[in-house]
Amino acid sequence: MSTCDHVIPVAPAAAMGPAIRWDELVRDDHVHGSLYTDPAIYQAELQRIWYRTWVYVGHESEVPNPNDYVMKSIGPEPILMTRDKSGQIHLLHNRCPHRGNRVCMTEKGNARSFTCPYHGWTFANDGALRGYPFPSGYEDADRSRLGLGKVARVASHRGFVFGSFAEEGESLLEHLGAAAGAIDSLCMNSPEGEVEVTAGYLKHKVKANWKFLVENETDGYHPSFVHASIFEVAQSGIGTLYDSDSVAVSRDFGKGHTENDLRPEFRKRDVPMGWFGTTADRLPAYVAQMETAYGKDKAREIMIDGTPHIMIFPNLFIAEIQLFVLQPLSVDHTVQHVTAIQFKGAPDINRRLRQQTMGSVGPAGFLLADDAAMYERTQLGVQASNPEWLYLGRGRHRERIDENGFRIGDNTDETPSRGIWRHYKSLMEAA
């Protein structure tokens, strides 16, 4: 293998201490508190999850033009997502193969090449080494083996770009499973069948383990309490989606992907654009575009169902009007990158999508501040030694299988958390 191919090393068992018995930490309806606090477990997660499975990196619309680039990550690993002059997208490690310096420190831009500031090595935006100063010192060097490291596998679905450090493994579509259909449903809310990620990102740091965030994204039990104040202010009826009378369901898609399926509740209400907390007459241009694109009946169906509320393991959360990308930096430090979803060719609804995103998760927003407080308080609380275990048994007795073979529960049940931990355990136990 050439030196430009980057493989994350897996520490030998002896170096990582005694083998961890994952079945002793993850039970059917309990998980051990150390899973959120033990630095050794976090390091094992990087090797067995973040550096082995498919991870969402970015969207093709973030590099729309030839030679565009944007700084991204896979876990804590810095990544450059580039589009070369021919239009191909690359995922490159932001690390010079000479002395390890970062070759790019600018968040985004347009560049045919990157030059390391330490010794002036220059790389094309597809990762190939272009040259270095004073080349007479490198007569024996094979330049083809000294390019930027490349993420082993890169694939996209409907513009959503994923990367995997593993040379072999399941395809992206196999990894996504039914979650691919949720991305398709999201795109259908655009009259042009595409979404764009062009509104810019808000970044929120929380002193909490990344798995608390993954679980929370499809936890339908907490909104009635944690978000009670914003529900009262908004007066949109969103709070009733998560009360005991809601017909919405929680679902485990397998492979760690989970959702709160709010469509049953929206269909019962039968109000186009109700998912967005508004009515069709307030967005006449968007409604007209949707009807032209899909026909009146299909457009009405789409505008009643709205966009998904799904957590795609391990790091992409589609939250109706916005995308969250989770980045673990340490066992108790996680960054949430949040942006408003934009429907291609629909400027009137896009403006409101941006406004609502700023209102809910912006610097003065309530929604993410509520969740962040719970993440950090839980991280502090779980460090206590008694009780050792966290209980995830809500709704287990009424869990059932839907018409597509997926486990579902009531919207306030912990069906998603149990599904996440089943998948987590399978990945951590894998050879």
Backbone torsions as a table, in degrees:
resi	resn	phi	psi	omega
1	MET	NA	135.6	-178.5
2	SER	-71.8	157.8	-178.5
3	THR	-70.1	-13.4	178.7
4	CYS	-83.3	-9.7	174.2
5	ASP	-86.1	124.4	-172.2
6	HIS	-100.4	123.1	176.1
7	VAL	-121.7	127.1	177.7
8	ILE	-73.6	121.3	-177.2
9	PRO	-70.1	141.3	176.1
10	VAL	-100.5	122.1	-177.8
11	ALA	-65.9	140.1	176.2
12	PRO	-63.1	155.1	-175.1
13	ALA	-56.3	-39.5	-178.1
14	ALA	-62.9	-35.9	-178.8
15	ALA	-71.1	-26.5	-177.9
16	MET	-92.0	4.1	-178.6
17	GLY	86.0	-172.3	-179.3
18	PRO	-56.7	146.1	179.0
19	ALA	-59.4	136.9	-179.6
20	ILE	-84.2	130.3	176.7
21	ARG	-90.7	97.8	-174.3
22	TRP	-67.1	-28.9	178.2
23	ASP	-70.1	-15.4	176.3
24	GLU	-89.1	-8.7	-179.4
25	LEU	-110.5	-24.7	-178.7
26	VAL	-121.3	113.0	177.8
27	ARG	-110.9	177.3	-176.2
28	ASP	-58.1	-40.5	-177.5
29	ASP	-136.1	20.0	174.9
30	HIS	-139.4	146.7	168.8
31	VAL	-130.7	148.1	-176.6
32	HIS	-80.4	142.3	-177.0
33	GLY	-60.8	-27.1	-177.8
34	SER	-66.6	-18.0	178.3
35	LEU	-62.7	-19.9	-179.5
36	TYR	-102.3	-10.4	-169.7
37	THR	-125.6	-16.6	-173.4
38	ASP	-84.5	116.4	179.9
39	PRO	-59.8	-32.3	179.2
40	ALA	-66.4	-37.0	177.2
41	ILE	-66.7	-40.7	177.5
42	TYR	-59.7	-44.1	179.1
43	GLN	-63.8	-38.2	176.9
44	ALA	-65.4	-35.8	177.8
45	GLU	-63.9	-40.0	178.0
46	LEU	-58.5	-44.4	-176.7
47	GLN	-71.0	-39.2	-169.4
48	ARG	-98.6	-16.3	178.5
49	ILE	-117.8	-66.7	-171.1
50	TRP	-66.7	-33.4	-178.1
51	TYR	-101.5	13.9	-179.2
52	ARG	-130.0	-38.1	-176.3
53	THR	-92.4	-178.7	173.9
54	TRP	-77.1	134.8	179.9
55	VAL	-128.2	134.3	176.4
56	TYR	-67.1	133.6	-178.3
57	VAL	-112.8	-49.2	-177.4
58	GLY	-174.9	-174.6	-177.4
59	HIS	-116.3	143.8	-178.0
60	GLU	-57.1	-29.9	-179.4
61	SER	-68.6	-12.9	177.7
62	GLU	-77.9	-16.5	174.9
63	VAL	-129.7	68.8	-170.4
64	PRO	-72.3	-25.2	-172.4
65	ASN	-112.8	155.4	174.0
66	PRO	-54.4	136.0	178.4
67	ASN	76.3	6.7	172.3
68	ASP	-71.3	151.6	174.2
69	TYR	-147.1	160.3	176.2
70	VAL	-150.8	142.7	179.4
71	MET	-80.4	130.5	-179.6
72	LYS	-135.4	-165.4	179.8
73	SER	-156.2	157.4	164.5
74	ILE	-124.6	106.3	-168.5
75	GLY	60.8	-135.8	178.0
76	PRO	-83.1	-3.5	-175.6
77	GLU	-78.3	122.0	179.6
78	PRO	-72.8	133.7	-175.9
79	ILE	-130.5	142.2	170.4
80	LEU	-104.3	122.0	172.4
81	MET	-97.4	118.8	-175.3
82	THR	-124.8	156.4	169.7
83	ARG	-120.4	118.3	-176.5
84	ASP	-78.5	-178.7	-174.4
85	LYS	-64.6	-22.1	178.5
86	SER	-89.9	-4.8	178.4
87	GLY	99.6	-3.4	-179.4
88	GLN	-77.2	140.3	179.7
89	ILE	-94.5	136.5	179.3
90	HIS	-124.6	150.3	171.2
91	LEU	-117.6	115.1	-173.0
92	LEU	-119.1	143.6	173.6
93	HIS	-74.6	131.5	-177.0
94	ASN	-84.6	66.0	-175.7
95	ARG	-152.1	122.0	178.5
96	CYS	-68.5	132.1	-179.4
97	PRO	-72.8	-6.1	-179.9
98	HIS	-80.6	-66.8	-178.4
99	ARG	-124.2	8.2	173.1
100	GLY	87.3	4.1	-179.5
101	ASN	-67.5	152.0	172.5
102	ARG	-73.1	131.3	-176.0
103	VAL	-86.5	-14.6	-179.2
104	CYS	-138.7	132.6	178.3
105	MET	-122.9	4.4	180.0
106	THR	-97.9	132.4	-172.7
107	GLU	-56.4	-42.3	-179.7
108	LYS	-159.6	163.7	179.5
109	GLY	171.0	-160.9	179.2
110	ASN	-134.3	118.8	-175.7
111	ALA	-154.2	137.6	175.4
112	ARG	-80.5	-18.0	-177.3
113	SER	-153.7	165.9	176.6
114	PHE	-126.9	135.7	-179.8
115	THR	-116.4	124.7	178.4
116	CYS	-68.3	128.7	-176.2
117	PRO	-73.6	-11.9	-174.8
118	TYR	-78.4	-54.5	-178.1
119	HIS	-128.6	10.5	171.1
120	GLY	79.3	14.2	174.9
121	TRP	-65.3	140.4	-175.8
122	THR	-122.5	137.1	-175.9
123	PHE	-127.7	139.1	173.6
124	ALA	-68.4	162.5	-177.6
125	ASN	-76.3	5.3	167.7
126	ASP	-102.2	5.7	176.3
127	GLY	99.1	-15.8	-176.3
128	ALA	-67.4	141.7	176.0
129	LEU	-71.6	124.9	177.2
130	ARG	-90.3	-36.8	-179.6
131	GLY	170.3	174.5	179.3
132	TYR	-145.1	153.0	179.2
133	PRO	-66.4	154.4	176.9
134	PHE	51.2	59.0	-173.5
135	PRO	-64.4	-12.8	-178.5
136	SER	-63.7	-16.8	177.9
137	GLY	-82.8	-2.3	-174.0
138	TYR	-124.3	36.5	-177.3
139	GLU	-58.7	-32.5	-175.4
140	ASP	-92.6	-2.8	-175.3
141	ALA	-79.8	140.9	175.1
142	ASP	-94.8	101.5	-175.3
143	ARG	-60.8	-27.3	-178.7
144	SER	-67.7	-15.7	-178.8
145	ARG	-103.8	8.9	-174.3
146	LEU	-122.8	29.8	176.0
147	GLY	-84.6	178.5	174.7
148	LEU	-65.7	146.0	175.8
149	GLY	-63.0	142.8	-179.8
150	LYS	-114.5	139.5	172.5
151	VAL	-62.4	131.2	-168.9
152	ALA	-57.3	-44.1	-178.5
153	ARG	-132.7	136.5	179.5
154	VAL	-130.4	132.0	177.8
155	ALA	-151.5	157.6	179.1
156	SER	-136.1	154.8	173.6
157	HIS	-133.4	118.7	-179.7
158	ARG	52.8	36.2	178.8
159	GLY	91.7	-10.8	179.7
160	PHE	-85.9	117.0	-172.7
161	VAL	-97.0	128.2	178.6
162	PHE	-120.4	152.2	176.9
163	GLY	-133.2	153.9	176.2
164	SER	-139.8	132.5	176.2
165	PHE	-75.1	-15.6	-177.6
166	ALA	-75.1	131.3	179.4
167	GLU	-65.7	-32.6	-177.9
168	GLU	-131.7	163.3	178.3
169	GLY	147.0	-173.9	-178.3
170	GLU	-66.2	156.3	177.7
171	SER	-71.4	167.3	178.2
172	LEU	-60.5	-43.6	-179.4
173	LEU	-64.7	-34.7	175.1
174	GLU	-65.6	-40.3	178.0
175	HIS	-64.5	-44.4	-177.2
176	LEU	-70.0	-38.3	-177.1
177	GLY	55.6	-131.5	-178.4
178	ALA	-68.1	-17.4	178.0
179	ALA	-63.9	-24.5	176.3
180	ALA	-61.5	-36.4	177.8
181	GLY	-65.1	-32.7	177.0
182	ALA	-67.6	-39.4	175.9
183	ILE	-63.8	-40.6	177.0
184	ASP	-59.6	-43.5	179.5
185	SER	-63.1	-39.0	176.8
186	LEU	-58.9	-46.8	-177.0
187	CYS	-65.9	-28.6	-179.9
188	MET	-68.7	-14.4	175.8
189	ASN	-77.0	-3.5	172.6
190	SER	-97.3	137.1	176.8
191	PRO	-64.4	-17.0	177.1
192	GLU	-104.5	4.8	176.3
193	GLY	73.5	17.8	-179.5
194	GLU	-139.0	147.9	170.1
195	VAL	-108.6	159.0	178.0
196	GLU	-127.8	147.1	177.4
197	VAL	-115.2	82.8	-171.1
198	THR	-129.5	5.4	-174.1
199	ALA	-89.7	-5.5	-176.3
200	GLY	86.5	161.9	-173.9
201	TYR	-111.7	142.6	163.5
202	LEU	-96.9	141.9	-179.7
203	LYS	-119.5	125.2	-179.1
204	HIS	-120.7	122.1	176.0
205	LYS	-96.5	135.6	175.5
206	VAL	-130.9	142.8	177.2
207	LYS	-87.7	75.0	-176.3
208	ALA	-156.6	155.7	177.7
209	ASN	-69.8	142.8	-174.3
210	TRP	-59.9	-28.4	-176.4
211	LYS	-73.0	-26.5	173.4
212	PHE	-60.5	-38.2	-179.5
213	LEU	-70.9	-44.1	-179.9
214	VAL	-57.9	-45.4	-179.4
215	GLU	-65.8	-40.7	-174.3
216	ASN	-65.5	-30.2	-172.0
217	GLU	-61.0	-31.7	177.6
218	THR	-119.9	29.2	172.6
219	ASP	-88.8	104.0	-179.0
220	GLY	-84.5	4.5	-177.5
221	TYR	-86.5	-31.1	-171.6
222	HIS	-84.2	-27.1	-171.0
223	PRO	-57.1	-36.8	-177.2
224	SER	-63.4	-20.6	-177.0
225	PHE	-108.5	-51.7	-177.0
226	VAL	-67.5	-36.9	-174.4
227	HIS	-107.9	19.7	-177.2
228	ALA	-57.8	-38.9	-175.9
229	SER	-67.5	-43.2	-179.4
230	ILE	-70.6	-32.8	176.7
231	PHE	-62.9	-38.4	179.5
232	GLU	-67.9	-39.9	-179.8
233	VAL	-69.8	-42.8	-175.5
234	ALA	-69.5	-35.6	-179.9
235	GLN	51.7	41.0	-178.8
236	SER	-101.4	-4.8	-177.2
237	GLY	82.4	4.2	-177.2
238	ILE	-64.8	-29.6	-178.9
239	GLY	-62.0	-31.3	-178.6
240	THR	-71.5	-13.7	175.5
241	LEU	-67.0	-20.1	-174.7
242	TYR	-120.3	22.5	176.8
243	ASP	-97.6	179.0	-173.1
244	SER	-69.8	-15.7	-179.6
245	ASP	-96.5	-1.2	-177.4
246	SER	-68.2	141.7	175.8
247	VAL	-94.8	1.6	172.8
248	ALA	-63.3	156.9	-177.6
249	VAL	-128.5	158.3	169.6
250	SER	-100.8	149.1	-173.4
251	ARG	-141.7	141.2	172.6
252	ASP	-107.4	110.1	-180.0
253	PHE	-80.0	-8.0	-170.3
254	GLY	85.4	165.8	-179.2
255	LYS	58.3	22.2	177.8
256	GLY	85.9	-5.4	-178.7
257	HIS	-84.7	133.2	-175.6
258	THR	-140.6	161.5	178.8
259	GLU	-152.4	156.5	160.9
260	ASN	-100.1	108.7	-178.8
261	ASP	-88.4	102.7	-176.2
262	LEU	-90.5	-3.7	-175.9
263	ARG	-59.5	-39.1	178.4
264	PRO	-57.1	-37.6	179.2
265	GLU	-71.3	-42.3	179.2
266	PHE	-65.2	-38.7	179.6
267	ARG	-67.3	-35.3	176.6
268	LYS	-64.0	-38.5	-179.8
269	ARG	-75.9	-31.4	172.2
270	ASP	58.3	46.4	179.9
271	VAL	-124.6	109.5	175.8
272	PRO	-56.2	136.0	-178.7
273	MET	73.4	3.6	176.3
274	GLY	-61.4	-30.0	178.1
275	TRP	-62.1	-25.5	-177.8
276	PHE	-95.3	4.1	179.5
277	GLY	71.7	27.9	-179.0
278	THR	-145.2	-168.4	178.1
279	THR	-128.2	159.7	-173.8
280	ALA	-61.4	-32.3	-177.1
281	ASP	-67.5	-15.8	179.2
282	ARG	-87.1	-10.5	178.6
283	LEU	-132.2	59.2	-173.5
284	PRO	-62.4	-37.1	-179.2
285	ALA	-65.7	-43.7	179.2
286	TYR	-63.4	-45.4	179.9
287	VAL	-60.7	-43.1	179.2
288	ALA	-62.6	-40.9	178.5
289	GLN	-64.1	-42.2	-179.7
290	MET	-65.0	-41.4	179.7
291	GLU	-66.7	-36.3	176.4
292	THR	-66.2	-39.0	-176.1
293	ALA	-75.2	-39.1	-170.5
294	TYR	-119.4	-7.2	-170.9
295	GLY	87.0	154.6	-172.4
296	LYS	-61.9	-44.4	-175.3
297	ASP	-67.0	-48.4	-179.4
298	LYS	-66.7	-39.6	178.4
299	ALA	-61.3	-41.2	179.6
300	ARG	-63.0	-42.0	178.6
301	GLU	-60.5	-45.8	179.7
302	ILE	-63.2	-43.5	-175.6
303	MET	-74.6	-16.0	171.2
304	ILE	-80.9	-46.5	-177.8
305	ASP	-67.5	-37.9	179.6
306	GLY	72.7	-157.7	-175.2
307	THR	-99.0	158.2	-175.5
308	PRO	-76.6	162.3	172.8
309	HIS	-123.5	87.5	-168.5
310	ILE	-136.4	141.0	174.7
311	MET	-105.8	113.4	178.8
312	ILE	-96.1	110.4	-173.1
313	PHE	-63.9	137.2	4.9
314	PRO	-101.5	0.2	-166.0
315	ASN	-144.6	1.7	-177.2
316	LEU	-112.3	119.1	177.5
317	PHE	-114.8	117.9	173.3
318	ILE	-96.3	110.8	-172.5
319	ALA	-114.3	68.5	-179.7
320	GLU	57.0	-73.6	-172.8
321	ILE	-105.7	-2.2	-176.5
322	GLN	-148.5	162.0	175.5
323	LEU	-109.7	135.7	172.1
324	PHE	-113.6	132.6	174.6
325	VAL	-119.3	119.4	-174.8
326	LEU	-93.3	135.9	-179.7
327	GLN	-131.1	108.5	176.6
328	PRO	-78.4	133.3	178.1
329	LEU	-111.0	-25.7	175.0
330	SER	-161.2	-178.3	-176.5
331	VAL	-61.4	-26.2	-177.7
332	ASP	-131.0	33.9	-178.9
333	HIS	-147.1	118.7	-177.4
334	THR	-134.4	142.1	175.4
335	VAL	-110.9	133.7	173.3
336	GLN	-105.3	120.7	175.2
337	HIS	-99.6	118.8	-171.8
338	VAL	-123.2	136.2	177.6
339	THR	-144.1	152.9	177.0
340	ALA	-75.3	135.9	171.9
341	ILE	-69.8	139.8	177.2
342	GLN	-124.9	126.9	178.8
343	PHE	-87.4	122.7	-176.5
344	LYS	-59.2	129.3	176.8
345	GLY	77.9	19.2	-178.1
346	ALA	-132.6	71.5	-172.4
347	PRO	-64.5	-30.4	-176.0
348	ASP	-69.6	-44.5	178.4
349	ILE	-74.9	-30.1	179.5
350	ASN	-62.2	-38.8	178.1
351	ARG	-60.0	-43.5	-179.5
352	ARG	-71.9	-31.7	175.5
353	LEU	-62.3	-41.1	177.9
354	ARG	-66.4	-43.2	-178.7
355	GLN	-63.6	-43.4	-178.8
356	GLN	-69.2	-33.8	177.2
357	THR	-64.7	-44.7	177.7
358	MET	-62.4	-38.0	-179.6
359	GLY	-69.0	-31.5	-175.6
360	SER	-94.0	-38.0	-175.6
361	VAL	-125.5	7.2	177.1
362	GLY	-73.7	-177.9	-177.2
363	PRO	-56.7	-31.0	179.7
364	ALA	-105.4	9.5	-177.1
365	GLY	-78.1	153.7	-178.7
366	PHE	-88.5	-39.4	-164.3
367	LEU	-58.4	-56.5	-177.0
368	LEU	-71.6	-30.1	176.6
369	ALA	-63.7	-39.6	176.4
370	ASP	-59.1	-50.4	-178.0
371	ASP	-64.2	-42.5	-178.0
372	ALA	-59.9	-39.8	178.0
373	ALA	-61.5	-40.4	179.3
374	MET	-68.5	-40.0	178.5
375	TYR	-58.0	-49.0	-173.9
376	GLU	-71.8	-35.8	176.8
377	ARG	-67.5	-37.6	178.9
378	THR	-68.5	-39.2	177.9
379	GLN	-61.2	-39.5	176.6
380	LEU	-67.4	-43.5	-176.2
381	GLY	-67.0	-37.3	-174.4
382	VAL	-70.9	-12.4	176.8
383	GLN	-75.4	-14.6	174.7
384	ALA	-67.5	149.6	-172.1
385	SER	-86.1	-15.4	-174.8
386	ASN	-140.4	123.4	1.4
387	PRO	-77.2	152.2	-178.1
388	GLU	-73.5	-29.2	-168.5
389	TRP	-106.9	149.4	172.5
390	LEU	-103.8	133.8	-174.9
391	TYR	-94.5	127.3	-178.4
392	LEU	-125.5	42.7	-173.1
393	GLY	-98.6	3.0	-176.3
394	ARG	-59.4	127.6	175.0
395	GLY	77.0	7.3	-178.0
396	ARG	-60.7	-35.5	-177.3
397	HIS	-69.5	-20.4	-178.4
398	ARG	-113.2	11.4	175.6
399	GLU	-64.6	139.8	-176.4
400	ARG	-144.3	174.4	-179.1
401	ILE	-107.0	130.7	-179.4
402	ASP	-84.3	-176.6	-175.3
403	GLU	-66.2	-17.1	179.0
404	ASN	-101.4	5.9	176.7
405	GLY	87.7	13.0	-179.8
406	PHE	-99.3	148.7	175.9
407	ARG	-72.2	133.1	174.3
408	ILE	-132.8	159.0	175.1
409	GLY	-143.1	178.5	172.3
410	ASP	-61.4	161.1	-173.5
411	ASN	-65.2	-20.9	178.8
412	THR	-95.9	3.6	-177.5
413	ASP	-83.4	162.5	-177.0
414	GLU	-96.5	31.1	174.4
415	THR	-57.1	-44.8	178.4
416	PRO	-60.7	-44.6	-178.8
417	SER	-62.1	-42.0	179.0
418	ARG	-63.8	-37.5	177.9
419	GLY	-66.0	-41.6	178.4
420	ILE	-59.7	-45.2	-176.6
421	TRP	-72.4	-30.6	174.1
422	ARG	-61.8	-45.1	-179.8
423	HIS	-68.2	-43.1	177.9
424	TYR	-53.5	-49.1	-178.4
425	LYS	-61.1	-40.6	-179.8
426	SER	-65.1	-38.1	178.7
427	LEU	-69.7	-41.5	-177.3
428	MET	-71.7	-25.5	178.0
429	GLU	-87.0	-13.3	-177.3
430	ALA	-63.7	146.0	-179.5
431	ALA	-64.4	NA	NA
